Amino acid sequence: MLKNYIFIHEGSLTDDLTENVHYILCGKEEAQNLKGVNSNAVCILPDWVVDCHRCRQFIPPDEYFIL
């Protein structure tokens, strides 16, 4: 479902987190390890993708950041 939502809204996916990645979708448990892989990317809850799709627009991701 998440993959479909990302592609529908012209997003892209990669398995290589060292590439030009803006957001890393993950759970809170994985965030700490993943932040070390790419300091330019923001770890964010997958709910953000679902909510953007439901609203049919890009919504500010601030509430979905994993700090």
mmJSON file of the N, C-alpha and C atoms, coordinates in Angstrom:
{"data_MODEL":{"atom_site":{
"group_PDB":["ATOM","ATOM","ATOM","ATOM","ATOM","ATOM","ATOM","ATOM","ATOM","ATOM","ATOM","ATOM","ATOM","ATOM","ATOM","ATOM","ATOM","ATOM","ATOM","ATOM","ATOM","ATOM","ATOM","ATOM","ATOM","ATOM","ATOM","ATOM","ATOM","ATOM","ATOM","ATOM","ATOM","ATOM","ATOM","ATOM","ATOM","ATOM","ATOM","ATOM","ATOM","ATOM","ATOM","ATOM","ATOM","ATOM","ATOM","ATOM","ATOM","ATOM","ATOM","ATOM","ATOM","ATOM","ATOM","ATOM","ATOM","ATOM","ATOM","ATOM","ATOM","ATOM","ATOM","ATOM","ATOM","ATOM","ATOM","ATOM","ATOM","ATOM","ATOM","ATOM","ATOM","ATOM","ATOM","ATOM","ATOM","ATOM","ATOM","ATOM","ATOM","ATOM","ATOM","ATOM","ATOM","ATOM","ATOM","ATOM","ATOM","ATOM","ATOM","ATOM","ATOM","ATOM","ATOM","ATOM","ATOM","ATOM","ATOM","ATOM","ATOM","ATOM","ATOM","ATOM","ATOM","ATOM","ATOM","ATOM","ATOM","ATOM","ATOM","ATOM","ATOM","ATOM","ATOM","ATOM","ATOM","ATOM","ATOM","ATOM","ATOM","ATOM","ATOM","ATOM","ATOM","ATOM","ATOM","ATOM","ATOM","ATOM","ATOM","ATOM","ATOM","ATOM","ATOM","ATOM","ATOM","ATOM","ATOM","ATOM","ATOM","ATOM","ATOM","ATOM","ATOM","ATOM","ATOM","ATOM","ATOM","ATOM","ATOM","ATOM","ATOM","ATOM","ATOM","ATOM","ATOM","ATOM","ATOM","ATOM","ATOM","ATOM","ATOM","ATOM","ATOM","ATOM","ATOM","ATOM","ATOM","ATOM","ATOM","ATOM","ATOM","ATOM","ATOM","ATOM","ATOM","ATOM","ATOM","ATOM","ATOM","ATOM","ATOM","ATOM","ATOM","ATOM","ATOM","ATOM","ATOM","ATOM","ATOM","ATOM","ATOM","ATOM","ATOM","ATOM","ATOM","ATOM","ATOM","ATOM","ATOM"],
"id":[1,2,3,4,5,6,7,8,9,10,11,12,13,14,15,16,17,18,19,20,21,22,23,24,25,26,27,28,29,30,31,32,33,34,35,36,37,38,39,40,41,42,43,44,45,46,47,48,49,50,51,52,53,54,55,56,57,58,59,60,61,62,63,64,65,66,67,68,69,70,71,72,73,74,75,76,77,78,79,80,81,82,83,84,85,86,87,88,89,90,91,92,93,94,95,96,97,98,99,100,101,102,103,104,105,106,107,108,109,110,111,112,113,114,115,116,117,118,119,120,121,122,123,124,125,126,127,128,129,130,131,132,133,134,135,136,137,138,139,140,141,142,143,144,145,146,147,148,149,150,151,152,153,154,155,156,157,158,159,160,161,162,163,164,165,166,167,168,169,170,171,172,173,174,175,176,177,178,179,180,181,182,183,184,185,186,187,188,189,190,191,192,193,194,195,196,197,198,199,200,201],
"type_symbol":["N","C","C","N","C","C","N","C","C","N","C","C","N","C","C","N","C","C","N","C","C","N","C","C","N","C","C","N","C","C","N","C","C","N","C","C","N","C","C","N","C","C","N","C","C","N","C","C","N","C","C","N","C","C","N","C","C","N","C","C","N","C","C","N","C","C","N","C","C","N","C","C","N","C","C","N","C","C","N","C","C","N","C","C","N","C","C","N","C","C","N","C","C","N","C","C","N","C","C","N","C","C","N","C","C","N","C","C","N","C","C","N","C","C","N","C","C","N","C","C","N","C","C","N","C","C","N","C","C","N","C","C","N","C","C","N","C","C","N","C","C","N","C","C","N","C","C","N","C","C","N","C","C","N","C","C","N","C","C","N","C","C","N","C","C","N","C","C","N","C","C","N","C","C","N","C","C","N","C","C","N","C","C","N","C","C","N","C","C","N","C","C","N","C","C","N","C","C","N","C","C"],
"label_atom_id":["N","CA","C","N","CA","C","N","CA","C","N","CA","C","N","CA","C","N","CA","C","N","CA","C","N","CA","C","N","CA","C","N","CA","C","N","CA","C","N","CA","C","N","CA","C","N","CA","C","N","CA","C","N","CA","C","N","CA","C","N","CA","C","N","CA","C","N","CA","C","N","CA","C","N","CA","C","N","CA","C","N","CA","C","N","CA","C","N","CA","C","N","CA","C","N","CA","C","N","CA","C","N","CA","C","N","CA","C","N","CA","C","N","CA","C","N","CA","C","N","CA","C","N","CA","C","N","CA","C","N","CA","C","N","CA","C","N","CA","C","N","CA","C","N","CA","C","N","CA","C","N","CA","C","N","CA","C","N","CA","C","N","CA","C","N","CA","C","N","CA","C","N","CA","C","N","CA","C","N","CA","C","N","CA","C","N","CA","C","N","CA","C","N","CA","C","N","CA","C","N","CA","C","N","CA","C","N","CA","C","N","CA","C","N","CA","C","N","CA","C","N","CA","C","N","CA","C","N","CA","C","N","CA","C"],
"label_alt_id":[null,null,null,null,null,null,null,null,null,null,null,null,null,null,null,null,null,null,null,null,null,null,null,null,null,null,null,null,null,null,null,null,null,null,null,null,null,null,null,null,null,null,null,null,null,null,null,null,null,null,null,null,null,null,null,null,null,null,null,null,null,null,null,null,null,null,null,null,null,null,null,null,null,null,null,null,null,null,null,null,null,null,null,null,null,null,null,null,null,null,null,null,null,null,null,null,null,null,null,null,null,null,null,null,null,null,null,null,null,null,null,null,null,null,null,null,null,null,null,null,null,null,null,null,null,null,null,null,null,null,null,null,null,null,null,null,null,null,null,null,null,null,null,null,null,null,null,null,null,null,null,null,null,null,null,null,null,null,null,null,null,null,null,null,null,null,null,null,null,null,null,null,null,null,null,null,null,null,null,null,null,null,null,null,null,null,null,null,null,null,null,null,null,null,null,null,null,null,null,null,null],
"label_comp_id":["MET","MET","MET","LEU","LEU","LEU","LYS","LYS","LYS","ASN","ASN","ASN","TYR","TYR","TYR","ILE","ILE","ILE","PHE","PHE","PHE","ILE","ILE","ILE","HIS","HIS","HIS","GLU","GLU","GLU","GLY","GLY","GLY","SER","SER","SER","LEU","LEU","LEU","THR","THR","THR","ASP","ASP","ASP","ASP","ASP","ASP","LEU","LEU","LEU","THR","THR","THR","GLU","GLU","GLU","ASN","ASN","ASN","VAL","VAL","VAL","HIS","HIS","HIS","TYR","TYR","TYR","ILE","ILE","ILE","LEU","LEU","LEU","CYS","CYS","CYS","GLY","GLY","GLY","LYS","LYS","LYS","GLU","GLU","GLU","GLU","GLU","GLU","ALA","ALA","ALA","GLN","GLN","GLN","ASN","ASN","ASN","LEU","LEU","LEU","LYS","LYS","LYS","GLY","GLY","GLY","VAL","VAL","VAL","ASN","ASN","ASN","SER","SER","SER","ASN","ASN","ASN","ALA","ALA","ALA","VAL","VAL","VAL","CYS","CYS","CYS","ILE","ILE","ILE","LEU","LEU","LEU","PRO","PRO","PRO","ASP","ASP","ASP","TRP","TRP","TRP","VAL","VAL","VAL","VAL","VAL","VAL","ASP","ASP","ASP","CYS","CYS","CYS","HIS","HIS","HIS","ARG","ARG","ARG","CYS","CYS","CYS","ARG","ARG","ARG","GLN","GLN","GLN","PHE","PHE","PHE","ILE","ILE","ILE","PRO","PRO","PRO","PRO","PRO","PRO","ASP","ASP","ASP","GLU","GLU","GLU","TYR","TYR","TYR","PHE","PHE","PHE","ILE","ILE","ILE","LEU","LEU","LEU"],
"label_asym_id":["A","A","A","A","A","A","A","A","A","A","A","A","A","A","A","A","A","A","A","A","A","A","A","A","A","A","A","A","A","A","A","A","A","A","A","A","A","A","A","A","A","A","A","A","A","A","A","A","A","A","A","A","A","A","A","A","A","A","A","A","A","A","A","A","A","A","A","A","A","A","A","A","A","A","A","A","A","A","A","A","A","A","A","A","A","A","A","A","A","A","A","A","A","A","A","A","A","A","A","A","A","A","A","A","A","A","A","A","A","A","A","A","A","A","A","A","A","A","A","A","A","A","A","A","A","A","A","A","A","A","A","A","A","A","A","A","A","A","A","A","A","A","A","A","A","A","A","A","A","A","A","A","A","A","A","A","A","A","A","A","A","A","A","A","A","A","A","A","A","A","A","A","A","A","A","A","A","A","A","A","A","A","A","A","A","A","A","A","A","A","A","A","A","A","A","A","A","A","A","A","A"],
"label_entity_id":["1","1","1","1","1","1","1","1","1","1","1","1","1","1","1","1","1","1","1","1","1","1","1","1","1","1","1","1","1","1","1","1","1","1","1","1","1","1","1","1","1","1","1","1","1","1","1","1","1","1","1","1","1","1","1","1","1","1","1","1","1","1","1","1","1","1","1","1","1","1","1","1","1","1","1","1","1","1","1","1","1","1","1","1","1","1","1","1","1","1","1","1","1","1","1","1","1","1","1","1","1","1","1","1","1","1","1","1","1","1","1","1","1","1","1","1","1","1","1","1","1","1","1","1","1","1","1","1","1","1","1","1","1","1","1","1","1","1","1","1","1","1","1","1","1","1","1","1","1","1","1","1","1","1","1","1","1","1","1","1","1","1","1","1","1","1","1","1","1","1","1","1","1","1","1","1","1","1","1","1","1","1","1","1","1","1","1","1","1","1","1","1","1","1","1","1","1","1","1","1","1"],
"label_seq_id":[1,1,1,2,2,2,3,3,3,4,4,4,5,5,5,6,6,6,7,7,7,8,8,8,9,9,9,10,10,10,11,11,11,12,12,12,13,13,13,14,14,14,15,15,15,16,16,16,17,17,17,18,18,18,19,19,19,20,20,20,21,21,21,22,22,22,23,23,23,24,24,24,25,25,25,26,26,26,27,27,27,28,28,28,29,29,29,30,30,30,31,31,31,32,32,32,33,33,33,34,34,34,35,35,35,36,36,36,37,37,37,38,38,38,39,39,39,40,40,40,41,41,41,42,42,42,43,43,43,44,44,44,45,45,45,46,46,46,47,47,47,48,48,48,49,49,49,50,50,50,51,51,51,52,52,52,53,53,53,54,54,54,55,55,55,56,56,56,57,57,57,58,58,58,59,59,59,60,60,60,61,61,61,62,62,62,63,63,63,64,64,64,65,65,65,66,66,66,67,67,67],
"pdbx_PDB_ins_code":[null,null,null,null,null,null,null,null,null,null,null,null,null,null,null,null,null,null,null,null,null,null,null,null,null,null,null,null,null,null,null,null,null,null,null,null,null,null,null,null,null,null,null,null,null,null,null,null,null,null,null,null,null,null,null,null,null,null,null,null,null,null,null,null,null,null,null,null,null,null,null,null,null,null,null,null,null,null,null,null,null,null,null,null,null,null,null,null,null,null,null,null,null,null,null,null,null,null,null,null,null,null,null,null,null,null,null,null,null,null,null,null,null,null,null,null,null,null,null,null,null,null,null,null,null,null,null,null,null,null,null,null,null,null,null,null,null,null,null,null,null,null,null,null,null,null,null,null,null,null,null,null,null,null,null,null,null,null,null,null,null,null,null,null,null,null,null,null,null,null,null,null,null,null,null,null,null,null,null,null,null,null,null,null,null,null,null,null,null,null,null,null,null,null,null,null,null,null,null,null,null],
"Cartn_x":[0.819,0.0,0.87,1.872,2.735,3.458,3.985,4.677,3.754,2.528,1.566,1.3,1.095,0.844,2.025,3.229,4.424,4.508,4.313,4.389,3.255,2.053,0.905,1.182,1.895,2.175,3.559,4.086,5.338,6.562,6.51,7.671,8.5,9.618,10.466,10.984,11.43,11.938,13.344,14.132,15.46,15.813,16.638,17.149,18.481,19.092,20.387,20.164,20.247,19.96,21.066,22.168,23.241,23.022,22.048,21.736,21.068,20.576,19.89,18.505,18.466,17.238,16.788,15.516,14.975,14.33,13.609,12.878,13.166,13.288,13.417,12.174,11.35,10.158,10.579,10.272,10.662,9.861,10.022,9.421,10.375,9.878,10.68,11.892,11.754,12.837,14.026,13.756,14.814,15.443,14.794,15.211,16.631,17.0,18.324,19.431,19.308,20.317,20.338,19.175,19.091,19.573,19.433,19.902,21.41,22.122,23.565,23.991,23.104,23.41,23.407,22.464,22.359,21.9,22.83,22.505,21.658,21.546,20.732,19.263,18.972,17.596,16.909,15.602,14.78,14.021,14.074,13.284,11.85,10.929,9.535,8.629,7.533,6.577,5.832,5.597,4.87,3.455,2.887,1.55,1.5,2.625,2.679,2.281,2.789,2.462,0.968,0.432,-0.997,-1.839,-1.458,-2.229,-2.131,-0.966,-0.828,-1.766,-1.806,-2.684,-4.152,-4.542,-5.938,-6.33,-5.396,-5.673,-5.49,-4.909,-4.645,-3.743,-2.79,-1.814,-0.634,0.461,1.639,1.336,1.358,1.115,2.442,2.579,3.829,4.146,5.367,5.706,6.111,6.109,6.628,6.085,4.819,4.199,4.581,5.222,5.546,7.029,7.836,9.275,9.54,10.549,11.008,12.315,12.281,13.463,14.329],
"Cartn_y":[-1.19,0.0,1.263,1.316,2.502,2.732,1.659,1.787,2.386,1.894,2.411,3.89,4.291,5.7,6.575,6.097,6.873,7.041,5.96,6.037,6.862,6.744,7.509,9.01,9.412,10.842,11.237,10.426,10.701,10.722,9.95,9.768,8.607,8.37,7.259,6.542,5.32,4.486,4.02,3.792,3.221,2.383,1.389,0.595,1.144,2.025,2.609,3.941,3.935,5.142,6.184,5.856,6.841,7.725,7.403,8.211,9.519,10.251,11.519,11.236,10.935,10.551,11.69,12.04,13.104,12.55,11.448,10.868,9.372,8.878,7.451,7.028,6.195,5.687,4.537,4.669,3.62,3.744,2.756,2.796,3.461,3.76,4.435,3.603,2.29,1.419,1.465,1.618,1.591,2.947,4.01,5.364,5.698,5.343,5.712,5.121,3.866,3.231,3.825,4.137,4.636,6.084,6.877,8.258,8.32,7.321,7.276,6.955,6.391,6.02,7.239,8.156,9.345,10.511,11.365,12.479,13.561,13.536,14.523,14.126,12.864,12.373,12.477,12.577,12.663,11.35,10.771,9.568,10.007,9.334,9.759,8.535,8.665,7.565,7.334,6.085,5.771,6.358,6.674,7.285,8.568,9.255,10.497,10.257,9.184,8.858,8.594,7.84,7.507,8.778,9.643,10.872,11.823,11.909,12.729,12.21,10.9,10.301,10.596,10.436,10.692,12.148,13.061,14.496,14.934,14.052,14.321,15.543,15.693,16.762,16.485,17.167,17.079,17.853,17.171,17.861,17.987,19.024,19.204,17.963,17.466,16.223,16.396,17.622,17.91,16.981,16.689,15.865,14.386,14.01,12.612,12.313,13.326,13.125,12.23,11.394,10.581,11.196,11.768,12.468,11.583],
"Cartn_z":[0.0,0.0,0.0,0.89,0.945,-0.369,-0.957,-2.247,-3.296,-3.36,-4.334,-4.109,-2.873,-2.565,-2.979,-2.723,-3.086,-4.593,-5.345,-6.805,-7.398,-6.851,-7.341,-7.267,-6.217,-6.012,-6.49,-7.437,-8.131,-7.223,-6.154,-5.302,-5.821,-5.187,-5.591,-4.349,-4.564,-3.483,-3.812,-2.776,-2.959,-1.747,-1.956,-0.847,-0.355,-1.143,-0.797,-0.091,1.216,2.004,1.923,1.271,1.127,-0.097,-0.911,-2.095,-1.673,-2.624,-2.379,-1.795,-0.513,0.169,1.074,0.982,1.831,3.093,2.949,4.061,4.147,5.37,5.609,6.389,5.767,6.444,7.345,8.626,9.561,10.85,11.696,13.019,14.001,15.167,16.181,16.595,16.606,17.034,16.07,14.784,13.772,13.531,13.949,13.593,14.028,15.224,15.73,14.867,14.483,13.635,12.235,11.694,10.328,10.201,11.241,11.192,10.972,11.455,11.274,9.858,9.077,7.693,6.773,6.996,6.148,7.021,7.376,8.279,7.61,6.28,5.563,5.491,5.711,5.622,6.979,6.937,8.142,8.296,9.485,9.771,10.058,9.421,9.496,9.562,10.274,10.403,9.081,8.716,7.483,7.438,8.585,8.615,7.795,7.673,6.899,5.442,4.859,3.463,3.331,4.258,4.234,4.374,5.298,5.517,4.323,3.697,2.481,1.394,1.256,0.246,0.553,1.794,2.174,1.956,2.218,2.035,0.585,-0.222,-1.638,-1.841,-0.903,-1.031,-0.109,-0.379,0.477,1.745,2.871,4.138,4.89,5.703,6.437,7.283,7.172,7.862,9.327,9.836,11.173,12.261,12.233,13.272,13.178,12.087,11.841,12.007,12.292,12.486,13.679,13.547,14.665,15.126,16.298,16.806,17.657],
"occupancy":[1.0,1.0,1.0,1.0,1.0,1.0,1.0,1.0,1.0,1.0,1.0,1.0,1.0,1.0,1.0,1.0,1.0,1.0,1.0,1.0,1.0,1.0,1.0,1.0,1.0,1.0,1.0,1.0,1.0,1.0,1.0,1.0,1.0,1.0,1.0,1.0,1.0,1.0,1.0,1.0,1.0,1.0,1.0,1.0,1.0,1.0,1.0,1.0,1.0,1.0,1.0,1.0,1.0,1.0,1.0,1.0,1.0,1.0,1.0,1.0,1.0,1.0,1.0,1.0,1.0,1.0,1.0,1.0,1.0,1.0,1.0,1.0,1.0,1.0,1.0,1.0,1.0,1.0,1.0,1.0,1.0,1.0,1.0,1.0,1.0,1.0,1.0,1.0,1.0,1.0,1.0,1.0,1.0,1.0,1.0,1.0,1.0,1.0,1.0,1.0,1.0,1.0,1.0,1.0,1.0,1.0,1.0,1.0,1.0,1.0,1.0,1.0,1.0,1.0,1.0,1.0,1.0,1.0,1.0,1.0,1.0,1.0,1.0,1.0,1.0,1.0,1.0,1.0,1.0,1.0,1.0,1.0,1.0,1.0,1.0,1.0,1.0,1.0,1.0,1.0,1.0,1.0,1.0,1.0,1.0,1.0,1.0,1.0,1.0,1.0,1.0,1.0,1.0,1.0,1.0,1.0,1.0,1.0,1.0,1.0,1.0,1.0,1.0,1.0,1.0,1.0,1.0,1.0,1.0,1.0,1.0,1.0,1.0,1.0,1.0,1.0,1.0,1.0,1.0,1.0,1.0,1.0,1.0,1.0,1.0,1.0,1.0,1.0,1.0,1.0,1.0,1.0,1.0,1.0,1.0,1.0,1.0,1.0,1.0,1.0,1.0],
"B_iso_or_equiv":[0.0,0.0,0.0,0.0,0.0,0.0,0.0,0.0,0.0,0.0,0.0,0.0,0.0,0.0,0.0,0.0,0.0,0.0,0.0,0.0,0.0,0.0,0.0,0.0,0.0,0.0,0.0,0.0,0.0,0.0,0.0,0.0,0.0,0.0,0.0,0.0,0.0,0.0,0.0,0.0,0.0,0.0,0.0,0.0,0.0,0.0,0.0,0.0,0.0,0.0,0.0,0.0,0.0,0.0,0.0,0.0,0.0,0.0,0.0,0.0,0.0,0.0,0.0,0.0,0.0,0.0,0.0,0.0,0.0,0.0,0.0,0.0,0.0,0.0,0.0,0.0,0.0,0.0,0.0,0.0,0.0,0.0,0.0,0.0,0.0,0.0,0.0,0.0,0.0,0.0,0.0,0.0,0.0,0.0,0.0,0.0,0.0,0.0,0.0,0.0,0.0,0.0,0.0,0.0,0.0,0.0,0.0,0.0,0.0,0.0,0.0,0.0,0.0,0.0,0.0,0.0,0.0,0.0,0.0,0.0,0.0,0.0,0.0,0.0,0.0,0.0,0.0,0.0,0.0,0.0,0.0,0.0,0.0,0.0,0.0,0.0,0.0,0.0,0.0,0.0,0.0,0.0,0.0,0.0,0.0,0.0,0.0,0.0,0.0,0.0,0.0,0.0,0.0,0.0,0.0,0.0,0.0,0.0,0.0,0.0,0.0,0.0,0.0,0.0,0.0,0.0,0.0,0.0,0.0,0.0,0.0,0.0,0.0,0.0,0.0,0.0,0.0,0.0,0.0,0.0,0.0,0.0,0.0,0.0,0.0,0.0,0.0,0.0,0.0,0.0,0.0,0.0,0.0,0.0,0.0,0.0,0.0,0.0,0.0,0.0,0.0],
"pdbx_formal_charge":[null,null,null,null,null,null,null,null,null,null,null,null,null,null,null,null,null,null,null,null,null,null,null,null,null,null,null,null,null,null,null,null,null,null,null,null,null,null,null,null,null,null,null,null,null,null,null,null,null,null,null,null,null,null,null,null,null,null,null,null,null,null,null,null,null,null,null,null,null,null,null,null,null,null,null,null,null,null,null,null,null,null,null,null,null,null,null,null,null,null,null,null,null,null,null,null,null,null,null,null,null,null,null,null,null,null,null,null,null,null,null,null,null,null,null,null,null,null,null,null,null,null,null,null,null,null,null,null,null,null,null,null,null,null,null,null,null,null,null,null,null,null,null,null,null,null,null,null,null,null,null,null,null,null,null,null,null,null,null,null,null,null,null,null,null,null,null,null,null,null,null,null,null,null,null,null,null,null,null,null,null,null,null,null,null,null,null,null,null,null,null,null,null,null,null,null,null,null,null,null,null],
"auth_seq_id":[1,1,1,2,2,2,3,3,3,4,4,4,5,5,5,6,6,6,7,7,7,8,8,8,9,9,9,10,10,10,11,11,11,12,12,12,13,13,13,14,14,14,15,15,15,16,16,16,17,17,17,18,18,18,19,19,19,20,20,20,21,21,21,22,22,22,23,23,23,24,24,24,25,25,25,26,26,26,27,27,27,28,28,28,29,29,29,30,30,30,31,31,31,32,32,32,33,33,33,34,34,34,35,35,35,36,36,36,37,37,37,38,38,38,39,39,39,40,40,40,41,41,41,42,42,42,43,43,43,44,44,44,45,45,45,46,46,46,47,47,47,48,48,48,49,49,49,50,50,50,51,51,51,52,52,52,53,53,53,54,54,54,55,55,55,56,56,56,57,57,57,58,58,58,59,59,59,60,60,60,61,61,61,62,62,62,63,63,63,64,64,64,65,65,65,66,66,66,67,67,67],
"auth_comp_id":["MET","MET","MET","LEU","LEU","LEU","LYS","LYS","LYS","ASN","ASN","ASN","TYR","TYR","TYR","ILE","ILE","ILE","PHE","PHE","PHE","ILE","ILE","ILE","HIS","HIS","HIS","GLU","GLU","GLU","GLY","GLY","GLY","SER","SER","SER","LEU","LEU","LEU","THR","THR","THR","ASP","ASP","ASP","ASP","ASP","ASP","LEU","LEU","LEU","THR","THR","THR","GLU","GLU","GLU","ASN","ASN","ASN","VAL","VAL","VAL","HIS","HIS","HIS","TYR","TYR","TYR","ILE","ILE","ILE","LEU","LEU","LEU","CYS","CYS","CYS","GLY","GLY","GLY","LYS","LYS","LYS","GLU","GLU","GLU","GLU","GLU","GLU","ALA","ALA","ALA","GLN","GLN","GLN","ASN","ASN","ASN","LEU","LEU","LEU","LYS","LYS","LYS","GLY","GLY","GLY","VAL","VAL","VAL","ASN","ASN","ASN","SER","SER","SER","ASN","ASN","ASN","ALA","ALA","ALA","VAL","VAL","VAL","CYS","CYS","CYS","ILE","ILE","ILE","LEU","LEU","LEU","PRO","PRO","PRO","ASP","ASP","ASP","TRP","TRP","TRP","VAL","VAL","VAL","VAL","VAL","VAL","ASP","ASP","ASP","CYS","CYS","CYS","HIS","HIS","HIS","ARG","ARG","ARG","CYS","CYS","CYS","ARG","ARG","ARG","GLN","GLN","GLN","PHE","PHE","PHE","ILE","ILE","ILE","PRO","PRO","PRO","PRO","PRO","PRO","ASP","ASP","ASP","GLU","GLU","GLU","TYR","TYR","TYR","PHE","PHE","PHE","ILE","ILE","ILE","LEU","LEU","LEU"],
"auth_asym_id":["A","A","A","A","A","A","A","A","A","A","A","A","A","A","A","A","A","A","A","A","A","A","A","A","A","A","A","A","A","A","A","A","A","A","A","A","A","A","A","A","A","A","A","A","A","A","A","A","A","A","A","A","A","A","A","A","A","A","A","A","A","A","A","A","A","A","A","A","A","A","A","A","A","A","A","A","A","A","A","A","A","A","A","A","A","A","A","A","A","A","A","A","A","A","A","A","A","A","A","A","A","A","A","A","A","A","A","A","A","A","A","A","A","A","A","A","A","A","A","A","A","A","A","A","A","A","A","A","A","A","A","A","A","A","A","A","A","A","A","A","A","A","A","A","A","A","A","A","A","A","A","A","A","A","A","A","A","A","A","A","A","A","A","A","A","A","A","A","A","A","A","A","A","A","A","A","A","A","A","A","A","A","A","A","A","A","A","A","A","A","A","A","A","A","A","A","A","A","A","A","A"],
"auth_atom_id":["N","CA","C","N","CA","C","N","CA","C","N","CA","C","N","CA","C","N","CA","C","N","CA","C","N","CA","C","N","CA","C","N","CA","C","N","CA","C","N","CA","C","N","CA","C","N","CA","C","N","CA","C","N","CA","C","N","CA","C","N","CA","C","N","CA","C","N","CA","C","N","CA","C","N","CA","C","N","CA","C","N","CA","C","N","CA","C","N","CA","C","N","CA","C","N","CA","C","N","CA","C","N","CA","C","N","CA","C","N","CA","C","N","CA","C","N","CA","C","N","CA","C","N","CA","C","N","CA","C","N","CA","C","N","CA","C","N","CA","C","N","CA","C","N","CA","C","N","CA","C","N","CA","C","N","CA","C","N","CA","C","N","CA","C","N","CA","C","N","CA","C","N","CA","C","N","CA","C","N","CA","C","N","CA","C","N","CA","C","N","CA","C","N","CA","C","N","CA","C","N","CA","C","N","CA","C","N","CA","C","N","CA","C","N","CA","C","N","CA","C","N","CA","C","N","CA","C","N","CA","C","N","CA","C"],
"pdbx_PDB_model_num":[1,1,1,1,1,1,1,1,1,1,1,1,1,1,1,1,1,1,1,1,1,1,1,1,1,1,1,1,1,1,1,1,1,1,1,1,1,1,1,1,1,1,1,1,1,1,1,1,1,1,1,1,1,1,1,1,1,1,1,1,1,1,1,1,1,1,1,1,1,1,1,1,1,1,1,1,1,1,1,1,1,1,1,1,1,1,1,1,1,1,1,1,1,1,1,1,1,1,1,1,1,1,1,1,1,1,1,1,1,1,1,1,1,1,1,1,1,1,1,1,1,1,1,1,1,1,1,1,1,1,1,1,1,1,1,1,1,1,1,1,1,1,1,1,1,1,1,1,1,1,1,1,1,1,1,1,1,1,1,1,1,1,1,1,1,1,1,1,1,1,1,1,1,1,1,1,1,1,1,1,1,1,1,1,1,1,1,1,1,1,1,1,1,1,1,1,1,1,1,1,1]
}}}
